[in-house]
Amino acid sequence: MTIEQVMEVLEMQEEILQFSHFTNADAWTLGTMLVSEAQRRGARPLISIRLNNGFTVFQYGFDGTNLCNENWVSRKQKTVMVTEKSSLHLAMALRQTGETLEDMLLDPKEYVASGGGFPIRIEEVGVIGSILVSGMDPVSDHDLIIKAVSKYLHVDEVPRIRAV
């Protein structure tokens, strides 16, 4: 896929995968779906769902995850909060323009342009939180989220990224 095609897919994903509501119970159900999908893939990431007010409503770390994964998840969450886009979307936009986080006045110690952060966007409300995965390559982290959210929202036709 070209970077332009990847950007189109990311924009479609963010447009299609919006929630009508999102409660702590929704976070539990979606979080357990993320864990199940990771197990199905043989992956062992850290999975977290966090609200923009700072509250973590779901978190699960497979054996082998550690504070490094926690730090990545925190940086991805801040990135999604500021941009209101997936962290992979930001990574591809920066690659496309040649800009850096610093060009956007974002400290790379606090933010990251890498896959694995996806906005929880409520229709006609906006972004209220983030779904976060750390422990695989950036596209796999992102795709795990897309697969689980699509299943959770009962959306069958969501374009996906296979390779960047």
N, C-alpha and C positions, 0 to 999 in steps of 0.2 A: 504494500500500500504506500502511496505517496503521503507526504506530510499533510497535504491539502485534504486527501481522502480521510486520513485519520482525524483531522480537525472536524470534518463534516460528521463523522461517526460519533465523536465525543459530544458535539453539539446536539445531535439527535438523541443520544442517550440521556442527556440532561433534560431535554425537552419532554421525552416520553416518560421517564422514570420519576414522576412526581407523585406525591402522596396526597390523599384527600384529608388525612389526619395522621398524627403520630403520637402515640402514648407510650408509657413505659412498658405496657403489655405488648405493644407492637415491637418495641425494641427487643424484648425477650424472644418473641417468635422469630423475628428477622435474624437476631443474633444466633439462635440455635440453628437456623437454616444455613447461615454462613459457616458455622462449625461443621455441620453435616457435609456441606459442599467441599470444604477443605479436606475433610476425612476421605471423601470419595476420590479426591484428586491425589491423595497421599501427601498433602501439604501440611505443614505444622506452623502456621503463622500466629501472630497475636491479632486478635479481632476485637475492635472496640467500637461502641456507638456512643457518641458524646453530643450533648446539647450545647448550643452557643453560650449558655450561661455558665459553662464550665462543668456541669454535672455529667458524670459517666453513668449512663443508664444500662450498659451491658459491656462486659469485657471478659474475654477468655484467652488464655495463653496456653498453647500446646506445650508439652514438655520440650525443653530446648529453647523456648523464647526467654528473653531476659530484658534487662533494663535498656539495652541498646534498642530493642524493638519498641519499648515504651517511649523512648526519646524520639524515634522516627514517627510514631503515631502522633505524638504531641505536635511535632513540626507539621505533619500533614494536616492535622486538625486546624491549626492556626492558618495554614495556607487556604484551606477551604473556607474558613470564616471570612477571611479578608477578600478573596476573589469571588466567592459564591459560585465557584466552578470546581470541577474535579481537579485534584492535584496533577493528574496526567494531562489534563487540558492545559494547565499552566505550563507544564514541561514542554509540551508540543508547541505552544504559542511562543515560548522563549526560543526554542530551537528554530522556529520559522522566522522569527525576527532578528535573531542573533543577540537579543538582549539578555541580561542577567537579572537575578533577584535584586542585586544591588541597584540596577537601573530603575527598578520599581520601588526603591527605598525599603526593601525587605532584607533583613539581616539573615544570611544563610544559616546562622546558628539557631534561629528561631523558626524559620520557614524552609520548605523544601519543594523543589519542582521535580516530583517523582510520582509515579502511579501509586494508588492505594488509599486515596482520600476522595470521598464522593459526597456531594451535598444532599442533605435531607431537605427537600424543597416541598413545602405545602402549597398546593394550588391556591392561587390568589392571596397568599400570605407571604411567602418567601422562604429563604433558607433559615432553618431553625437548629440545624446541627449537622453532624458528619458521621458517615460510616467509614471506618478505617481498618486497613489491613497492612501488616508489615511482616515480612519474612520470606517472601519470594522475590522474583524479579518484578520490576515496576508494572509491566503489562499484565502479568499473572495476578498481582495484587489487585489491580483495577478490575480485571475480568472476573475474579472471584466475587467481587461486589456486584458487578453487573448481572451475573448469572443468578445470584441469590435474590437481588431486588426484583429482577424480572419475574422470577418464580413467585415471590411474595405478592407482587402486584398483579399477578395473573396476566402478564403481558408476554405474548409468545414471539412477536416479531420485533426484537430489539437488535439492531446491527451491533456486531462485536468486532473487536480488533484482535487479529491473530498474531501479527508481527509488525514491528515498527522499524 
